[in-house]
């Protein structure tokens, strides 16, 4: 990590107590920390789907700017994709077009779901759960979201930064 210019991440790794052991006890502790399951939000999803933005949420330029600013060395989400994969795809015209379409559809809420069901929503909304040891028997759950969803979120925040700052 130091050779990649990521001194902060390297220092954090050296000071960390590391991951908790991969055991049933750790899995049980993580399960006990999870929030209870919520009732279905299907009516809210239907209402949200009826509201379509009058224009695209993100432009191609905003997506490509976000790709350029994405940090190196970030942890991969459940699919295994990292920002480095997205940057590599953007080295070619076809890859750039594909990434712009994917990130824009995620930002508009149109990726990973079919209009008739919410069956595939987990494709983009899932996260990888890692148990970090806090010393003794204590653990801290860390969820690592899907790279493409994190990218879409950061692009939207950059695109609307002035509006966000006025409201905060």
N, C-alpha and C positions, 0 to 999 in steps of 0.2 A: 504494500500500500504506500509506503514512503516513496518508492521508486515511481509511483504514479502521481506524486505530488499531493497525496492525501494524508498529510501529517496528522490532522485532527482525527481521522478514522483510525489511523494506525495507533495513535496514543490511546484512544478509547478501547481498542482491542487489547492493548497491553494492560490496561487498568481494569478490564472486565473480569468478572468471576467466571466467565464462560457460559456455555449452554448448560442447561440442566440435563441430567442423564435421560436418555430415551428409555423410559421404563413405564410400567403400568401406573406406578405411584405418581409420576409426573403427569401422565395423561389424566389421572383422577383429579389431581390438583387443578389442572387447567379446566377440566369440565366443571368443577365446583365454582370456578371464578366466572364462568360465562353467564351472560344475562339470560333470563328465561325466554323461551320462544315467544314471539309476538303473534297475535292473531293475524290472519291473512289481511293483506292490504290491497287485495284485488280491486275493490271499488275505487280506492284512491288512485291506483294505477290507471284504471279506465278513465277517470276524470282528468288525470295528468296527460294521458295520451290524446285527449280531445283538444288540448291546447298545443297548437303548433306555432313555433316562432315564425314571424313573417319573413324572415331571412335566415340564412345560415348563421349559426351561433359563432363559428370561427371561419376566418378566411384561410386560404392556403398559406399566405404569408405568415399569419399568426401561428399556424401549426408548425411550419418549418422553422420559425424563430424559436419556438418552444423546444423543438428537437435539438437545435443548436445549443440551447442553454441547459439541456438536461445533464445532470451530473454523472460523471464517470464513476464506476465502482458501486453503484447502488445495488441493493439486494434484489434478486429476482423474485417475482411473484409466483403464483401457482403454475403458470404456463412455462416458467423457466426463462421467459423473455426479460432482457435487460435493456437499458437505454442504448447500450452499445449495439445491440441487434437492430434497433430502430435507426440509429445513425448509419449503420452499414447499409440498410435497405434504402436509405435516402441518398446514397451515393450514385444511384441510377434513376433515370426519369420514371421508369415504371414503378420502382420502389417508392419514390417520392409521391407519385399519384396515389398509390395504394395506402401509404401511411396517412396522407391527408384525408382520404375518404374514411378510413377506419377511425381516426381520431375525431373527425368531424361528426361521424355517426354516433360515437360514444358521447360526445358533448351534447348532441341533440336527443340522447336517450333512445336511439334507434339501433343499437348494436347488441347482439346477443339475445335478442328477443324476437319472437314472431308476433305479428299483430294479433293473432288469435289467442295466444297463451303467454304466460310468463315462464314457460318451461325451461328456456335456456338462459335466463337472467344470471345464473351462477357463473357463466362463462367469463363475464367481465367484472362481476361484483364480488367474487370470492377473494380470499386472502390466505396466505400461508402463515400458520401459527408457529412461533418459535418460543420455547420456554428458556428464559435467561435466569441463571442462578443468581440469587441475591445473598447468598451465604446461608449456611445452616440448611434448614428445610424450606426456606422461602424461595419462591420463583416469581418472575415477572413475565406475563404473556406479552409478546410483541407480534402484532399482525402486519404482514407485508402484503400490501395490495397489489393487484395486477398492474404491471408496468404501463400498459397502454391507457388504463383508466387514470393512473396517476399523472401521466403526460397530458391527457385531455383536461384534467382539473387544473394543472399548472398553466396550461395555455389559456384556459378561460379566465383564470385569476389575472394573468398578465394582460389579457385583452380588455378586461373591465376594471383594472386597477384604479383608475380615476374615480369611477362610480363607487367602488368599494370604499375608497379612502374618504369620500364625501359623506358616506353614511356611517362611518365608524367614528 
